[in-house]
């Protein structure tokens, strides 16, 4: 269910407060790390997972290494 939240600047940092039911549902705790993933629809917040972090690093390395090939593939798929 969508929730409206307000962003606040605290000591120079932009912060957001999650509603209590979201915190409970995601089983989040004070100080817990989470991943913030940019998507075409906005952002996705998921609990931190070291394996996911490693996988994202491998993905980013691959995209950097094979940028030209991926662009060529994208061009041929759109025509």
N, C-alpha and C positions, 0 to 999 in steps of 0.2 A: 504494500500500500504506500503511495507517495506521501512524503512528509515535507512540510515547508519548514526550513530552518533559517536562522539568521547568522550571517558571518560577522565576527567582531574582531577588531584589532586589539591585541593585548600585548603590551611591551614590544610593539613593532612586529608581532607575529599575527597573521590572519588565522583565526581559529573558528571552529564551528562546534556547536553542541548538539549531540545526537539525542533524540527523544528516548526516554527511559525504556519504552517498549522495544525499540530497535536494539538498544544495548543489551537488554535481557534476551531477545530473540537470537542475537548473534553471539551471545555469551562473552561479551567484551568486558574487560576489566581495566581499571586505571593503570596507565603505563604500558599497556599491551601494544605491540606493534601491529600495524595493518598495512596492506598494499593499497595504494590509490592508483587506479588504472584509468587512463584517459580512453574514452570510446567515442564513436561518432555520435552517440546520444548524450554524452556528458561524461560523468565519472562513475567508476565502480569501486566500491570499498569492500575488500575481502580480508579475512584474517591472515596474518603473516604466516608464511610457510617457507622454510628455508629451501626446500626442494623447488618450489615455484620460483623463488628468487634465482636459484641456479639456472633453471630452465629459461627464464627471461634473459639472463645474461648470455646464454648460448644463442638464443634467438637474435638478440641485438648484435652479437658478433657476426652471425650468419648474414643478417640483413646488410651490415656494413661491408662484409667481404664480397657478397654477391649482389650488390646494389644494381649494377648494370644488367645482369642477367634477369633479375626480378622485374626491372622496368621493361625489359624487352618482352618478358612473358606477359606482363600486364597489358602492354600495347597490342600483342597478338590476340589476346583473349577479348579485348574490347571491340575488335573489328569483325 
